[in-house]
Amino acid sequence: MAHETKTYGLVAEFATVDALVKAAHEVTAAGYRRVEAYTPFPVEALNEALELPRSKMPLIVLGGGLTGCFGGFGLAYWASVIAYPMNIGGKPLNSWPAFIVPTFEMTILLAAGSAVIGMLALNGLPEPYHPLFNAERFSRASQDGYFLAIEARDKKFDRAATRAFLQGLNPSEVTEVED
């Protein structure tokens, strides 16, 4: 039985970051939505060019921080007031200034932990394999290459038409990527 390969998409390499950003604007203006850009460093203009949605990371970190804040305060309150109440020197059992340190520490711990876990989850990591690794020149994306990939599962994707469209953007090279 012959092994049938599926096309992941097309990837175009550009010589400069400005050419990549210009191409990204044109690709999204043409109606492509399953598009990704790869550069060796962050490029703010690509977020706008690719019309990427806002990141969910701030909400994830806020949720983790608030959980830690209320959890830390609740733990200190529970230990001092409910589980082991000790009246020392006539102070009230609910002496909230003493709860500030565990509250702060739990806030920082859970905010940082949710940031790490959220980043890994939203980035789809760990991902030891990606079809773009099959593209011959794609390893340059971490050094000095600027790549724009259009996935085959895009509603507008047509192998010949998309290749011709990408060629019209003046890339250094357009490569078909197998899945």
Contacts in CASP RR format, 6 or more apart in sequence:
PFRMAT RR
TARGET T0000
AUTHOR 0000-0000-0000
METHOD contacts of the structure
MODEL  1
MAHETKTYGLVAEFATVDALVKAAHEVTAAGYRRVEAYTPFPVEALNEAL
ELPRSKMPLIVLGGGLTGCFGGFGLAYWASVIAYPMNIGGKPLNSWPAFI
VPTFEMTILLAAGSAVIGMLALNGLPEPYHPLFNAERFSRASQDGYFLAI
EARDKKFDRAATRAFLQGLNPSEVTEVED
5 178 0 8 1.000
5 179 0 8 1.000
6 152 0 8 1.000
6 178 0 8 1.000
6 179 0 8 1.000
7 152 0 8 1.000
7 159 0 8 1.000
7 176 0 8 1.000
7 177 0 8 1.000
7 178 0 8 1.000
7 179 0 8 1.000
8 131 0 8 1.000
8 132 0 8 1.000
8 134 0 8 1.000
8 151 0 8 1.000
8 152 0 8 1.000
8 177 0 8 1.000
8 178 0 8 1.000
8 179 0 8 1.000
9 131 0 8 1.000
9 149 0 8 1.000
9 150 0 8 1.000
9 151 0 8 1.000
9 152 0 8 1.000
9 157 0 8 1.000
9 176 0 8 1.000
9 177 0 8 1.000
10 149 0 8 1.000
10 150 0 8 1.000
10 152 0 8 1.000
10 159 0 8 1.000
10 162 0 8 1.000
10 163 0 8 1.000
10 166 0 8 1.000
10 174 0 8 1.000
10 175 0 8 1.000
10 176 0 8 1.000
10 177 0 8 1.000
11 132 0 8 1.000
11 135 0 8 1.000
11 138 0 8 1.000
11 147 0 8 1.000
11 148 0 8 1.000
11 149 0 8 1.000
11 150 0 8 1.000
11 174 0 8 1.000
11 175 0 8 1.000
11 177 0 8 1.000
12 23 0 8 1.000
12 147 0 8 1.000
12 148 0 8 1.000
12 149 0 8 1.000
12 166 0 8 1.000
12 169 0 8 1.000
12 171 0 8 1.000
12 173 0 8 1.000
12 174 0 8 1.000
12 175 0 8 1.000
13 137 0 8 1.000
13 140 0 8 1.000
13 145 0 8 1.000
13 146 0 8 1.000
13 147 0 8 1.000
13 171 0 8 1.000
13 172 0 8 1.000
13 173 0 8 1.000
13 174 0 8 1.000
13 175 0 8 1.000
14 20 0 8 1.000
14 23 0 8 1.000
14 145 0 8 1.000
14 146 0 8 1.000
14 147 0 8 1.000
14 148 0 8 1.000
14 169 0 8 1.000
14 171 0 8 1.000
14 172 0 8 1.000
15 146 0 8 1.000
15 172 0 8 1.000
16 146 0 8 1.000
17 39 0 8 1.000
17 43 0 8 1.000
17 146 0 8 1.000
19 146 0 8 1.000
19 169 0 8 1.000
19 170 0 8 1.000
19 171 0 8 1.000
20 37 0 8 1.000
20 39 0 8 1.000
20 43 0 8 1.000
20 46 0 8 1.000
20 146 0 8 1.000
20 147 0 8 1.000
20 148 0 8 1.000
21 43 0 8 1.000
21 45 0 8 1.000
21 46 0 8 1.000
21 49 0 8 1.000
22 169 0 8 1.000
23 148 0 8 1.000
23 166 0 8 1.000
23 169 0 8 1.000
23 171 0 8 1.000
24 35 0 8 1.000
24 37 0 8 1.000
24 46 0 8 1.000
24 49 0 8 1.000
24 50 0 8 1.000
24 148 0 8 1.000
25 49 0 8 1.000
26 169 0 8 1.000
27 35 0 8 1.000
27 50 0 8 1.000
27 148 0 8 1.000
27 150 0 8 1.000
27 165 0 8 1.000
27 169 0 8 1.000
28 35 0 8 1.000
28 49 0 8 1.000
28 50 0 8 1.000
28 51 0 8 1.000
30 156 0 8 1.000
30 165 0 8 1.000
31 156 0 8 1.000
32 150 0 8 1.000
32 154 0 8 1.000
32 156 0 8 1.000
32 157 0 8 1.000
32 162 0 8 1.000
33 154 0 8 1.000
33 155 0 8 1.000
33 156 0 8 1.000
34 150 0 8 1.000
34 151 0 8 1.000
34 153 0 8 1.000
34 154 0 8 1.000
34 157 0 8 1.000
35 50 0 8 1.000
35 148 0 8 1.000
35 149 0 8 1.000
35 150 0 8 1.000
35 151 0 8 1.000
35 154 0 8 1.000
36 50 0 8 1.000
36 148 0 8 1.000
36 149 0 8 1.000
36 151 0 8 1.000
37 43 0 8 1.000
37 46 0 8 1.000
37 49 0 8 1.000
37 50 0 8 1.000
37 146 0 8 1.000
37 147 0 8 1.000
37 148 0 8 1.000
37 149 0 8 1.000
38 132 0 8 1.000
38 138 0 8 1.000
38 141 0 8 1.000
38 145 0 8 1.000
38 146 0 8 1.000
38 147 0 8 1.000
38 148 0 8 1.000
38 149 0 8 1.000
39 46 0 8 1.000
39 141 0 8 1.000
39 145 0 8 1.000
39 146 0 8 1.000
39 147 0 8 1.000
40 141 0 8 1.000
40 142 0 8 1.000
40 143 0 8 1.000
40 144 0 8 1.000
40 145 0 8 1.000
46 52 0 8 1.000
55 122 0 8 1.000
56 122 0 8 1.000
57 115 0 8 1.000
57 118 0 8 1.000
57 119 0 8 1.000
57 122 0 8 1.000
60 114 0 8 1.000
60 115 0 8 1.000
60 118 0 8 1.000
60 122 0 8 1.000
61 111 0 8 1.000
61 114 0 8 1.000
61 115 0 8 1.000
62 111 0 8 1.000
63 111 0 8 1.000
63 114 0 8 1.000
64 110 0 8 1.000
64 111 0 8 1.000
64 113 0 8 1.000
64 114 0 8 1.000
65 107 0 8 1.000
65 108 0 8 1.000
65 110 0 8 1.000
65 111 0 8 1.000
65 114 0 8 1.000
66 107 0 8 1.000
67 110 0 8 1.000
67 114 0 8 1.000
68 103 0 8 1.000
68 106 0 8 1.000
68 107 0 8 1.000
68 109 0 8 1.000
68 110 0 8 1.000
68 111 0 8 1.000
69 103 0 8 1.000
69 106 0 8 1.000
69 107 0 8 1.000
71 103 0 8 1.000
71 106 0 8 1.000
72 99 0 8 1.000
72 102 0 8 1.000
72 103 0 8 1.000
72 105 0 8 1.000
72 106 0 8 1.000
72 107 0 8 1.000
73 96 0 8 1.000
73 99 0 8 1.000
73 102 0 8 1.000
73 103 0 8 1.000
74 99 0 8 1.000
75 102 0 8 1.000
75 106 0 8 1.000
76 98 0 8 1.000
76 99 0 8 1.000
76 102 0 8 1.000
76 103 0 8 1.000
77 94 0 8 1.000
77 99 0 8 1.000
80 86 0 8 1.000
80 93 0 8 1.000
80 94 0 8 1.000
80 95 0 8 1.000
80 98 0 8 1.000
80 99 0 8 1.000
81 93 0 8 1.000
81 94 0 8 1.000
85 93 0 8 1.000
86 93 0 8 1.000
87 93 0 8 1.000
119 125 0 8 1.000
120 126 0 8 1.000
131 177 0 8 1.000
131 178 0 8 1.000
131 179 0 8 1.000
132 138 0 8 1.000
132 147 0 8 1.000
132 149 0 8 1.000
132 177 0 8 1.000
133 139 0 8 1.000
134 177 0 8 1.000
134 178 0 8 1.000
135 175 0 8 1.000
135 177 0 8 1.000
136 175 0 8 1.000
137 173 0 8 1.000
137 175 0 8 1.000
138 147 0 8 1.000
138 175 0 8 1.000
141 147 0 8 1.000
148 166 0 8 1.000
148 171 0 8 1.000
149 177 0 8 1.000
150 157 0 8 1.000
150 162 0 8 1.000
150 166 0 8 1.000
151 157 0 8 1.000
152 159 0 8 1.000
156 162 0 8 1.000
159 176 0 8 1.000
163 174 0 8 1.000
163 176 0 8 1.000
166 174 0 8 1.000
167 174 0 8 1.000
END
